[in-house]
Every structure is written in structure tokens, then in C-alpha cells.
């Protein structure tokens, strides 16, 4: 399966890039999708409101006005830069070590905190990290025996739920009244997706937030999903699941009263070009094995995106670029070229992943090929992806990265 061929083959919305394999998509007689027609542009609360809010927290804390966490990725780097340089807050920055931080992210954290001259601390619980790594190996080996597109994110993203708690605790103990972030560390509305739970028929709102009923549905679904896979029958997996579910469901109750959590991108527009050009000037760099500048901080995402593309011809980029097209940030043609390049598998990262997870590439592909048939039967019947998989397109046993990155294309673009 060649990722470029699959990318070009898929039948896409004529306005954005969403293919007919995307959850809950409907294309009308003009080939325009329901997301283009129904999704109103996201309106931020505005910079004036943000400045007024910041003013309430200036000089309240002893040494710092706020915490702007840095993950090594692009969005949190921009938030940190803006809080220091533009909004002149007394900023403490920190990183929660999940145990899955990439070398690129370590490099960015060091360079940027140095260049901005801000105080940085690591919140690191070695025992928790070791446990999260062990659990991920167990869960992924179990996943390979019994794969599912629905749970690949929770399988590979251990400990994510604990991050906010660790940051809340630090802020509260150190008397810092404001924590900048989003759901996790500085995510924007552009980056919340429908694809993660869409095939289950569960969809979040514009902020990536699920209703209480949907949260409960997800907790029960994932609980059943983990429990019914006997490879997951370990005390540590059970404990991780119960803790994660509890935090997920009661996150707002777990926030200390003396700390406020504010989403930067709920106020200030997320403009990719501005973000990347600003942080590049203070030394931020992407990864060598991909053209995307998104999620290069988290080692799980090369594999998560690969699995989604392999199983349904989509990954997170297609949703992001479609939103950017709708917001007028990028033309469809430009988005097509970039998205195709960004969707290519990150071979070096994947190879590191196989070895850390204790699996072979062949084992994973055998499992994926078997599961893809089930996936097509259950969710992708009659789509261009099904035709593509059963047509006589030249193919290899797995996705390849042979084509150069960002190769211009004219096919299937208006
Ligand atoms: Zn569309």
C-alpha cells in the first residue's frame, strides 16, 4: 500500500479535503460535505477579553503570574512566547514528563526556554513513567492480537490524563494563580478531532469536549474493550484505567480552587503560519522524518496517525487542513499538497516505535491487514477506500516513504 496512491485515489469533498471514509460524512450532489455546510467558523473570545483576564492575575502570585507549560510542540511554544514577549506576564514554564517525549521536543524545550530566559521546571515521577511505559508495551501487544481503530489512542497514550493534575498541584503549591493551556497543553480548537471517536458514533463539540452522557458512553466502551481483551488482564492496566476514567469524568472537580485554567486559543486565534514563523525565530525546529510541524513532541503520534491512515485513509492532518481551508487560512490546493506529504509514514519514528514496543513490523502489518477487512466491512462499505484496497493499484506490503516530501501534485485538485 503506497500512501501517495491511496491519498490521490480517495473521493474527497470538493471544498475541503475530507474523504468519504471520514466518520459521519455525507457528500451532496456537488460533492460538498456536511462539515463544510454545517460547521460554523469558530469564534474566539478576542484579545481584548484576554488582556482583561490577564490583568486580573498580574501581581497576585508571589513570584509568578502564570504557568505557561511547554511540551516541545509548536502550540505551547507559541503560547509561552506570547505570554513572555507580548503580554509581559511573569511566567514560570514547566514540562510534565510523560515518558513519551521525543528527542526533538527535548531539544525545543531547552532551546526555547534558554532563548526566552524563562524559569523552567520538569515535573517528573520516575515510578509513574516506568509504569506508563510498561503498560503501553502490554496494551500494544494486546492490541496487535486484537486490534481496533477505536482504542489506538488510549492504548498508546498512557498517562495523558494525569498531566493536568500534576500541573494543578504544582500551581496550587507554588501559589501561581493561572495555568495556561487547553485540554492538555495549549491545544487549539483546530486540533480537536472527530475522527478519534467518530467511528463509535460519538462526537465532541468544537472544543473537543464531550457531553457527560458521551463521556460515560466512552468510559463504558473503553472499559469493556480493555476488559474483553485478556492480554490486558494485569493489575497495573486495571489501575491505570480506573484512574484515567475517574480523572476524565471528574476533571473539573479535581481543579484546586486557587488555580484558574485558561485556554489561550479560546481567546487568541490559532493561525498556523504565524505560530510556526514566530517560534522558528526563537529556535524551534520540526522533526527530520516528516514535513508536518504538528505533534512532533509526542512519540505516540507517528504510530497513531499511521494506524488511522492504514485502516481508513485518514489521519489527523486531513481534519486539521480541512478546518484551515474552511477558516480561509490555506487554499485547497496548497492543503492537498501539504496534507499528502504530512500523511506519509514516518519510517524512522515507526521503527523506533516497533522496537520500544517489543513488536516486529511484520507482526503489526499482519494484524493491520486482517483488521482492515473488518474495518471496511463494518464502517467503510462502498467507500473509495474499499475500492482502492480491492483494486489493482500497484502496492507494497506496507506504506512507503520513497516519494520525496512535499512533492507538488496536480491530480484531483481543483
Ligand atoms: Zn468539506
Boltz pocket constraint, residues with backbone or C-beta under 6 A from the ligand:
constraints:
  - pocket:
      binder: B
      contacts: [[A, 13], [A, 14], [A, 15], [A, 16], [A, 17], [A, 18], [A, 31], [A, 32], [A, 33], [A, 34], [A, 35], [A, 36], [A, 37]]
      max_distance: 6.0
